[in-house]
Amino acid sequence: MKNEKLTQILSERKVKPAHPGEVLDDLLEELNLTQTEIAKMLGVSRRTVSQIIHGRRPITVDMAIRLGITFGNGPRLWLNLQQKVDVWDALEQHRDEYENLTEFVSS
């Protein structure tokens, strides 16, 4: 029998969430900023920004703080976006293992 908790988690989202880099890329386009300009504002390399935008680098706590200060929206937004991607990836990668887990029920 399939793990009911896993079924519930999987049914919450049918497609992979947008990587925070996609959101950052859209924001840069909207604000007419280049990767080089935002990298300078964030105090990181242009390569770091490029890797985030292309989904090859996750948003770390440090980067979330930098982005949150720079854009005035706080780190939580960026961490939440990254967490959604991380949960999706883990569910996809370990689905078979999760299906075999059992829930602890206190007596």
C-alpha positions as CSV (number, residue, x, y, z in Angstrom):
1,M,0.0,0.0,0.0
2,K,1.3,3.4,-0.9
3,N,2.3,5.7,1.9
4,E,-0.7,8.1,2.3
5,K,1.5,11.0,3.5
6,L,3.7,10.7,0.4
7,T,0.6,10.6,-1.8
8,Q,-0.6,13.8,-0.2
9,I,2.7,15.5,-0.6
10,L,3.0,14.5,-4.2
11,S,-0.5,15.6,-5.0
12,E,0.1,19.1,-3.8
13,R,2.2,20.0,-6.8
14,K,2.2,18.5,-10.3
15,V,5.1,20.4,-11.9
16,K,8.5,21.4,-10.6
17,P,8.5,24.8,-8.9
18,A,10.5,27.6,-10.5
19,H,14.0,27.9,-9.4
20,P,14.7,31.1,-7.6
21,G,17.1,32.0,-10.3
22,E,14.2,32.2,-12.8
23,V,12.6,34.7,-10.4
24,L,15.8,36.6,-10.1
25,D,16.2,36.7,-13.9
26,D,12.7,38.0,-14.4
27,L,13.3,40.6,-11.7
28,L,16.5,41.8,-13.4
29,E,14.7,42.0,-16.7
30,E,11.9,44.0,-15.1
31,L,14.4,46.4,-13.4
32,N,16.6,46.6,-16.5
33,L,19.7,45.4,-14.5
34,T,22.5,43.2,-15.9
35,Q,24.0,40.2,-14.1
36,T,27.2,42.3,-13.7
37,E,25.3,45.2,-12.0
38,I,23.4,42.9,-9.6
39,A,26.6,41.0,-8.8
40,K,28.3,44.2,-7.8
41,M,25.3,45.2,-5.7
42,L,25.2,41.8,-4.0
43,G,29.0,41.7,-3.5
44,V,29.4,38.4,-5.4
45,S,30.9,37.5,-8.8
46,R,28.9,37.7,-12.0
47,R,29.6,33.9,-12.4
48,T,27.7,33.3,-9.1
49,V,24.7,35.3,-10.3
50,S,24.8,33.5,-13.7
51,Q,24.9,30.1,-12.0
52,I,21.9,31.0,-9.8
53,I,20.0,32.3,-12.8
54,H,20.6,29.1,-14.8
55,G,19.6,26.9,-11.9
56,R,23.1,25.5,-11.4
57,R,23.5,27.0,-7.9
58,P,21.0,27.1,-5.1
59,I,20.1,30.1,-3.0
60,T,22.0,29.8,0.2
61,V,21.1,31.5,3.4
62,D,23.9,34.0,2.8
63,M,22.6,34.7,-0.7
64,A,19.0,35.0,0.5
65,I,20.0,37.6,3.0
66,R,22.0,39.5,0.2
67,L,19.0,39.4,-2.2
68,G,16.5,40.3,0.6
69,I,18.5,43.4,1.6
70,T,19.2,44.4,-2.0
71,F,15.6,44.1,-3.2
72,G,14.0,45.0,0.1
73,N,11.9,41.8,0.3
74,G,13.8,40.0,3.0
75,P,15.5,36.6,2.9
76,R,12.4,34.5,3.6
77,L,11.0,34.8,0.1
78,W,14.2,33.6,-1.5
79,L,14.6,30.7,1.0
80,N,11.0,29.6,0.5
81,L,11.5,29.5,-3.3
82,Q,14.7,27.4,-2.9
83,Q,13.0,25.1,-0.3
84,K,10.2,24.3,-2.7
85,V,12.7,23.3,-5.4
86,D,14.7,21.2,-2.9
87,V,11.6,19.4,-1.6
88,W,10.5,18.6,-5.2
89,D,14.0,17.4,-6.1
90,A,14.2,15.1,-3.0
91,L,10.7,13.7,-3.6
92,E,11.6,12.9,-7.2
93,Q,15.0,11.4,-6.3
94,H,13.9,9.3,-3.4
95,R,10.3,8.5,-4.2
96,D,10.8,4.7,-3.9
97,E,12.5,5.0,-0.5
98,Y,9.8,7.4,0.8
99,E,7.1,5.0,-0.3
100,N,8.5,2.4,2.1
101,L,8.6,4.6,5.2
102,T,6.1,4.1,7.9
103,E,4.6,6.7,10.1
104,F,5.3,6.5,13.9
105,V,2.1,6.3,15.8
106,S,2.2,6.9,19.5
107,S,0.1,4.6,21.7
